[in-house]
Each structure stands twice: as C-alpha cells, then as structure tokens.
C-alpha cells in the first residue's frame, strides 16, 4: 500500500508547476469558503461546538487529504455524521464522542488494511438513498431549536419535536425565525452560476451576522454555546488521563456506526468524484486515511470526519490539480479561525440553522427518488422507505442492516420465482429431422424450467413428479436455469429417485456448467448417468 501511494504521488505531481499551484490555491480558497459555514453549522448540529467543527475540518483537511486515496477527496464534519453524534453527546458527553471517534478510526484503519473497501458495493442504491433522506430529516428536526430560538426537551430529534406540544416550551423568538427564514430564502433564490464563484451559504451568514451586530439584536449566537478558539488545540479534547476503559463497552455500537458511516460516505463520495475526474479512488488507502484522521481529530478536540461530496465537487469544479487543495483549504480555515474568531462568535444560530435545513433538503438524492417513484419500482420504494424510517427511529447501523435485509428478502423473493411448463412431446415437430426415434419417447413429457432452483421453490421441483405421472420418459430442460443451491439439488435427487422407482426414464438437457457442477457434487449425474445429459431436447429424442 505504501509503495503504491508513493507511486501515485509521483504521478500526481508529475509536471507540477506554478500554474497548477495557482489553480490548487484558488480551488482551496473556494472550498474553504464553502466549508467554513458548514464546519461551524455541523459542529453545532452534532451537539458539540462550532470550534469542534472547525478543528475537525482543519485536521481532516490536512491529514486525510495528504494520505487519501485520490487527490480530489475533501473531508470534514458532515450532516450525516452530525445525526449520529446528537444522541451520542446526549448519552455520553463529549468525552464519549472523542473515545468513540478514536475507536471508529481504528476500525477504519483495520478495514483498509484488510481490504474491505469493496463492501459498500453490496449496499443497494435505494438503501443508500433511504438513509441519506433519513439523516436529512434528523438534521432538519435537530435544527428547529436554533431556528425558532427555543429549547426543547428529549434525547432524540423526534422527542424534542414532540416536546414543543407536550412540554409547553414552544415560544418562538421571532427575530431568530426571521433571520433563519431569510437565510433559507436567500440560499434558494441565489443564482447557481454565482454560487459556483461564491457560495450562497457564506454570503448569507455574513449578511445575517452583520445585521445582528449593527442592529444589536438579542438573538442566540455562536458565543452562547462556545467561543471560537484562538488555538488549534481545544481545551475540551480527548485526554488519556480522563479515559476510562469501562466506557469502551458502551461505545462499541456508536463507534461501529461512526465507522460504517465514514466508510459508506467516503467511498460513495469517491465513486461519484471518480466519475467526474476519471481518476479512480483507492478505496482501501482512503479508509486508512480516514481512520488516521479520525484517530488524530479528537486529540485536538475535533469530532468525526468523513469525505464530503459537496466540498469535493466544489474542489473539482474549481480546478483542483492535486491533494494540496485539501491542505490549502484547511490552512485557510485555520487562519480564519485565528483572525476572525471574534466576528464568528456573533454568527446567529438561527442563520446556521437555516443553512443546515437547506443543506438537509439538498442532501436528498431527488433524482434517484423521483426515478424510483415515477417508474413505480415497488421493491426499490420499499427499501427506500424502510431504510429512511429506520434511520429516523433507530440509528445508521441498524438502518443499513434493516435496509440490506429487506433488499435481500426482496431479492430472494424475486429470484426464487421458478417457471415450470410441462407438455407432451409433439412428434409432428420432429418430422423431417435426421435421427432415429426411440420408442421410449412415445409417451414422453418435457418439463421446461426457467429461473433459479433454490430453497424457497423446492416444492415446485417436488411437484414435477405428479406432472410426469403416466409418462414413459421425463425430459427436464434446464436451459433457463442459471443457479442451483444445495436444497434445489437435494430436491432434484429425490425427484430422480421417485421417477426411477416408477420406471420412468430420466433425461436432462441444456444444463449450464455451474448447475452441472452442483449436480455432479450431489450425485445426480451419477444416478441418472452422464450419457443421459444432452445439449438440446431434440438430441434426447432423436439418436
């Protein structure tokens, strides 16, 4: 892996010059402009602080960009990760977040070392779209407090929402509501062609902060939940002296969730960006880089990071040439934090909430969702809805497991459909063909099978015995059978035995290579006789 990394690095920087450096620098500035408000917002939405979000973006921008699987990946705090951290912070505090993040980092490193980067290919697209939409709902619900300037009660986003009506805590701060709504409207109406140059979220945050500072409006701001630090090392960070080994057992589940999301989001981001650039992502190296970044982030006070498709696509569209883009964007964020800290402290939380609600809306894979529903793909719609609801009600790991399980059940149901057609041999169709007709086929029947012969449909194989009742010979055409499992093989072995007891001669035709191997291993070929297997039905009848 190290040797390939060095080789890829040499290829990446081959012919590097001042012109490419300028493109990387400008792309880094553009990405930083996009990342700054999102880092602050995701720090808040995760239940941590804006400072934790910034530190995460800085650390991951340097470490993961330097070690990553491709030049274009830009990592940092994301909305999807924030959805997981909300409940983790509520249950275990920031100390639990730091420990779980390091544990997740170790899991990611091991996943990369053991080359598990291809596992995400087994997650169906409707399941991915479902948990993305579920996360979007959680993010939006989690920002209602900041948007309305209220304080709800409860651990989950749904419990907090319900407390508005059951606990009597819903007394909106209308100044905060107006600011948040104005930010949302601004982001929606801001021209796309301008957004490619300067992100609407950054302009909206600047205007909202200026209005609050000039008008001296009394609305909750960033300073109310934590100061912007003047050092890249936060006071609240992972400490070995405060680490308790007893915590590890309770944090295994959230650590797996963080690692699973980090793997899925980073590799899907890389797959999408790879199509945009034509440069393939080294999945396993990316996982190692993500793991190392997440191990180091808590040591400085950061939260989990993962590759972000929004920032990555901005980097590519801005002309990124090498992985220096990610490093430049991190350095610019660091300078902004140290120089503009006092100004950032005045950013109204409702403005960040507005940015996040719009971001959550745009997170949804609307093209995929529209395609599924407009074409009425019932299986895909079921996977999507089940995963989305599971994500909202449970957590990411459970949601993905449920989504994949539903997908597997639907897949088994689909491929278990075995089509069987039994008909008598039509002698008139054989007239004029070369060959000698064997009298044993005078009263023969042909069963044409199509589909996979697996455990859910073995009863159809068993029913073939009745279909061949009164036949002198049974010809089983399996040209349409591509797969047979052990249950199917056992059912066929019993069918052959039952027919032979009734002195019905058994023949097979059109058996594929894979199915033949299973029939050989299960002694069906031995029982029937290899000489009774043919390529076509007419070859069975005409010798």
C-alpha positions, 0 to 999 in steps of 0.5 A: 500500500505504501509503495503504491501511494508513493507511486501515485504521488509521483504521478500526481505531481508529475509536471507540477508547476506554478500554474497548477499551484495557482489553480490548487490555491484558488480551488482551496480558497473556494472550498474553504469558503464553502466549508467554513459555514458548514464546519461551524453549522455541523459542529453545532448540529452534532451537539458539540461546538462550532470550534469542534467543527472547525478543528475537525475540518482543519485536521481532516483537511490536512491529514486525510487529504495528504494520505487519501486515496485520490487527490480530489477527496475533501473531508470534514464534519458532515450532516450525516455524521452530525445525526449520529453524534446528537444522541451520542453527546446526549448519552455520553458527553463529549468525552464519549464522542472523542473515545468513540471517534478514536475507536471508529478510526481504528476500525477504519484503519483495520478495514483498509488494511484488510481490504474491505473497501469493496463492501459498500458495493453490496449496499443497494442504491435505494438503501443508500438513498433511504438513509441519506433522506433519513439523516436529512430529516434528523438534521432538519428536526435537530435544527428547529431549536436554533431556528425558532430560538427555543429549547426543547426537551428529549434525547432524540430529534423526534422527542424534542419535536414532540416536546414543543406540544407536550412540554409547553416550551414552544415560544418562538423568538421571532427575530431568530425565525426571521433571520433563519427564514431569510437565510433559507430564502436567500440560499434558494433564490441565489443564482447557481452560476454565482454560487459556483464563484461564491457560495450562497451559504457564506454570503448569507451568514455574513449578511445575517451576522452583520445585521445582528451586530449593527442592529444589536439584536438579542438573538442566540449566537455562536458565543452562547454555546462556545467561543471560537478558539484562538488555538488549534488545540481545544481545551475540551479534547480527548485526554488519556488521563480522563479515559476510562476503559469501562466506557469502551463497552458502551461505545462499541455500537456508536463507534461501529456506526461512526465507522460504517458511516465514514466508510459508506460516505467516503467511498460513495463520495469517491465513486461519484468524484471518480466519475467526474475526474476519471481518476479512480479512488483507492478505496482501501488507502482512503479508509486508512486515511480516514481512520488516521484522521479520525484517530488524530481529530479528537486529540485536538478536540475535533469530532468525526470526519468523513469525505464530503461530496459537496466540498469535493465537487466544489474542489473539482469544479474549481480546478483542483490539480492535486491533494494540496487543495485539501491542505490549502483549504484547511490552512485557510480555515485555520487562519480564519479561525485565528483572525476572525474568531471574534466576528464568528462568535456573533454568527446567529444560530438561527442563520446556521440553522437555516443553512443546515435545513437547506443543506438537509433538503439538498442532501436528498438524492431527488433524482434517484427518488423521483426515478424510483417513484415515477417508474413505480419500482415497488421493491426499490420504494420499499427499501427506500422507505424502510431504510429512511424510517429506520434511520429516523427511529433507530440509528445508521447501523441498524438502518443499513442492516434493516435496509440490506435485509429487506433488499435481500428478502426482496431479492430472494423473493424475486429470484426464487420465482421458478417457471415450470411448463410441462407438455407432451412431446409433439412428434409432428415437430420432429418430422423431417429431422435426421435421427432415429426415434426411440420408442421410449419417447412415445409417451414422453413429457418435457418439463421446461424450467426457467429461473433459479432452483433454490430453497424457497421453490423446492416444492415446485421441483417436488411437484414435477413428479405428479406432472410426469405421472403416466409418462414413459420418459421425463425430459427436464430442460434446464436451459433457463436455469442459471443457479442451483443451491444445495436444497434445489439439488437435494430436491432434484435427487429425490425427484430422480429417485421417485421417477426411477422407482416408477420406471420412468426414464430420466433425461436432462438437457441444456444444463449450464456448467455451474448447475452441472457442477452442483449436480455432479457434487450431489450425485445426480449425474451419477444416478441418472448417468452422464450419457443421459445429459444432452445439449438440446431436447431434440438430441434426447429424442432423436439418436 
